[in-house]
Amino acid sequence: MLVKGWEHIQKGLTMGGGKWKRLHMLNALRFGGHGFSANLVPGPNQANQDHKNGWEIPADDALGPKTSEYDPHKHKVAWLEARIAYYGGGHFDSKYSPPLVDGEPPMRHWFAREVRFTSGIYEPKGAKQWAIKTPHENLVRDFTLTGEQLPLPNWTLARVPPINTGDRSEFQEKAVVNEVLSANAAKAAFDKGGGWKYLAKRREQSPFTSSKEVIDYLTEVADSKAPRNIDEMIDAIDTLFDTKAIRLNP
C-alpha cells in the first residue's frame, strides 16, 4: 500500500537512522485497522514500540478476551480513534539530505508530528443500536505520540554499513537503494554461499585496510574459486565505495 513519503524513507532509513516503518494507527489483528494508506504513517521503530506498549496493549487488555457471543454484562464494545497532525511547510532543508524518488523530493507535510489516540465505551441503545456512553468513559487513558517520538526524517542518519563488520543484508539493501542492483540481483550477489563467505572469512582473520584491498582480494577469489555471482558482488561493492554508501569501519 502506497504511503506518502514511504518511498523516500526507503532510501536509507529502513535499516539505519531509526529503522523507520509504516506505523499502523489501529492494529489490524484486534481493532480492524488494515493496511490502508489512511491507517499508516511513516515513523521510527521506537514510535511503533511506544504506541504498542502505551496504547495498543492496554486497550487490548481492557477489551478482554475475544468472544463469538456478546454479553452486555461481561463484555465491552469500544470505539477507537487516531487523530494525526502533520508537519507544516513544503520542501525539506538541505541539512536533512532529502533524496529524490523519480526526480521528486519529499515534502514535510507528508510526515506526522503528532498522533493522539483516544477511545471510549459504547452502550446499547435499543435492540440493535449503539450510542457513545454518557458521561464519557475512556476504554483506556488517551495516548499521544509527539516530539522526539515523531521527528522529521533525517537522511543524514542513514546507516553507512562498514565492510569489516556489516551484515550482508545491509549491503543488499544499499545496492538496491542506491540503484546499483535490482532486488533479485542484490540477493543473488550477496548470497551467503557465494563470494560473501570468502569476504566474511577474510575479514575475521584480518580486517581490510582499504577499499582497493577489498576489491583486489575478491578479484583473486573470483579468478581462483569462481563462486557464483561474485562478479556482480565485486561491481556492487566497488560502486558503493565510490558513492560513499559503504565504508571500511564503523
Secondary structure, DSSP 4 states (H G I P E B T S, - for coil): ---TTHHHHTTTTTTSTT--EEEESS-HHHH---S-GGGEEEE-HHHHHHHIIIIIHHHHHHH-S--SS--TTT--EEEEEEEEEE--SSBPPGGG-PPPBTTB--BGGGSEEEEEEEEEEEEE-SSS-EEE-SS---SS--EEEEGGGSPPP-GGGS---BTTT--HHHHHHHHHHTTSS-HHHHHHHT-TTTHHHHHHHHHHHS---SHHHHHHHHHHHHHHT--TTHHHHHHHHHHHHHTTSSBS--
